Every structure is written in structure tokens, then in C-alpha cells.
Amino acid sequence: METPDSESAISKKRDKFFRGFARRRPFVRKIGTFTQFSISVPGDSPGSYTRWAKVVNLRGKTVRMYHDTYDKTGRFIHRGVKVPRPERHVI
């Protein structure tokens, strides 16, 4: 159950994650007791993009952070996991 403290912790993580990306239409959704923040940023190749996602618990602790890379046709290329431990291109 969310408390004022957990809402504050989650909003701090959200604000830090989205700082500087307000024009890129950030996305927030609840997944059970977790909150996921995601944002898409342009890739190095024209038309490609990377979608960053960060999942935090009720205390605001990051439990998972990863990025998915897509080509210009929207086809999934790979996933890079950053938290809980770095793994490059796992899929």
C-alpha cells in the first residue's frame, strides 16, 4: 500500500529519471506495487530509437533498469540491462 513517504520516494526517482526529457513524452505506469518510468530517445542511425525503462519499488529503490533498441522499421534489436547488474545485449 502506498504511503505519503513511498509516493514522495517514487516522485523523486521519476523527476530524476525524466530530468531534461520532458519534450520526449515520458511514460509512467503502475505494475502491481512497482512503478515503471520509460522514455524513448533517438538512436545513432536515422529513424532508430532506444526506449529506456526504470522500475522502482514503493520505497523508490530501483529494482530494474534496461534499454530496448529498435531499428527504423520498429523491429526490436536487443535489450541492455543496467540494474540489477549490467548485461549487454541479452536478447
C-alpha positions as CSV (number, residue, x, y, z in Angstrom):
1,M,0.0,0.0,0.0
2,E,1.3,3.4,-0.9
3,T,2.1,5.9,1.8
4,P,2.9,9.5,1.6
5,D,6.6,8.5,2.1
6,S,6.5,6.0,-0.7
7,E,4.8,8.5,-3.1
8,S,7.5,11.0,-2.3
9,A,10.3,8.5,-2.9
10,I,8.7,7.4,-6.2
11,S,8.2,11.0,-7.4
12,K,11.8,11.9,-6.6
13,K,13.0,8.9,-8.8
14,R,10.6,9.9,-11.5
15,D,11.8,13.5,-11.5
16,K,15.4,12.5,-11.6
17,F,14.9,10.0,-14.4
18,F,12.9,12.4,-16.6
19,R,15.1,15.5,-16.0
20,G,15.8,17.0,-19.4
21,F,13.5,14.7,-21.3
22,A,10.1,16.5,-20.8
23,R,9.8,17.1,-24.6
24,R,10.1,13.4,-25.3
25,R,6.8,12.5,-23.8
26,P,7.8,10.3,-20.8
27,F,5.6,7.4,-19.8
28,V,4.7,6.2,-16.3
29,R,2.7,3.1,-15.4
30,K,1.9,1.1,-12.3
31,I,2.8,-2.6,-12.3
32,G,1.3,-4.0,-9.1
33,T,3.3,-2.4,-6.3
34,F,6.0,-1.2,-8.7
35,T,6.2,1.9,-10.8
36,Q,7.8,1.9,-14.3
37,F,9.1,5.1,-16.0
38,S,10.1,4.9,-19.6
39,I,11.2,7.3,-22.3
40,S,12.2,6.9,-26.0
41,V,15.3,8.7,-27.3
42,P,16.6,8.8,-30.9
43,G,19.3,6.3,-31.8
44,D,22.5,6.8,-33.7
45,S,21.0,5.6,-37.0
46,P,18.3,7.7,-38.7
47,G,14.9,6.5,-37.6
48,S,16.2,4.1,-34.9
49,Y,15.4,4.7,-31.2
50,T,16.1,3.4,-27.7
51,R,13.4,3.0,-25.1
52,W,14.8,3.3,-21.6
53,A,12.8,1.8,-18.7
54,K,13.3,2.1,-15.0
55,V,11.3,0.1,-12.4
56,V,11.1,1.3,-8.8
57,N,9.5,-0.2,-5.7
58,L,7.4,1.6,-3.1
59,R,10.4,2.9,-1.3
60,G,11.8,4.4,-4.6
61,K,14.6,1.9,-4.9
62,T,15.5,1.0,-8.5
63,V,14.9,-2.7,-8.9
64,R,15.4,-2.9,-12.7
65,M,16.7,-0.6,-15.4
66,Y,17.2,-1.5,-19.0
67,H,17.0,-0.2,-22.6
68,D,15.5,-1.8,-25.7
69,T,16.8,-0.8,-29.1
70,Y,14.7,-0.7,-32.2
71,D,15.6,-0.1,-35.9
72,K,13.9,2.4,-38.2
73,T,11.1,0.0,-39.0
74,G,10.3,-0.5,-35.3
75,R,11.8,-4.0,-35.2
76,F,13.3,-5.0,-31.8
77,I,17.1,-5.3,-32.0
78,H,18.3,-6.0,-28.5
79,R,18.0,-5.3,-24.7
80,G,20.7,-4.0,-22.5
81,V,20.2,-4.5,-18.8
82,K,21.8,-2.0,-16.4
83,V,20.2,-2.9,-13.0
84,P,20.4,-5.3,-11.1
85,R,23.7,-5.9,-12.8
86,P,25.0,-4.8,-16.2
87,E,24.4,-7.2,-19.1
88,R,24.9,-6.1,-22.6
89,H,22.6,-7.2,-25.4
90,V,20.9,-10.0,-23.5
91,I,18.2,-10.7,-26.1
